[in-house]
Amino acid sequence: MEKDYRAYIVALLRILTAYSILVHPMSKIFGVPLDMTNLLTSWASLDGIATALELVGGILLILGIATRPTAFILSGLMAAAYFIAHLSFFPVEKDGEAAMLYSFVLLLITLFDSGVWSLGHRTKKKAV
């Protein structure tokens, strides 16, 4: 009998994607692991709003809480980042590959939910 690993792969994809997203606001706010604190000029700017969404969304995704709506919102954020800051026919011209890939990976996470290693998965299991 073959074991189904899809839920584990989805969980791993969710956690690694969330970690990669979470590094950006951590660098802008706290200067860890890379000091980019000079990039955040105002919380009321587009960059400030994006930083807040990345911080809260990254934490929620790592924990697996409200995974689908969080991934959907972050997918839209990454699509907007691509079209506002990185738009080019060739994404490599303006460093848009990451934003483009994040957008589609987050859309996949929206469709597949959180996987097995999540707080949302644990509460769903207990509710049944």
Protein Blocks (a to p, Z undefined) as FASTA:
>chain_A
ZZdfklmmmmmmmmmmmmmmmmmmmmmmnopabdcklmmmbfkbmklmmmmmmmmmmmmm
mnopaklmmmmmmmmmmmmmmmmmmgcfblmlnopmmmmmmmmmmmmmmmnonojmdfkl
mmmmmmZZ
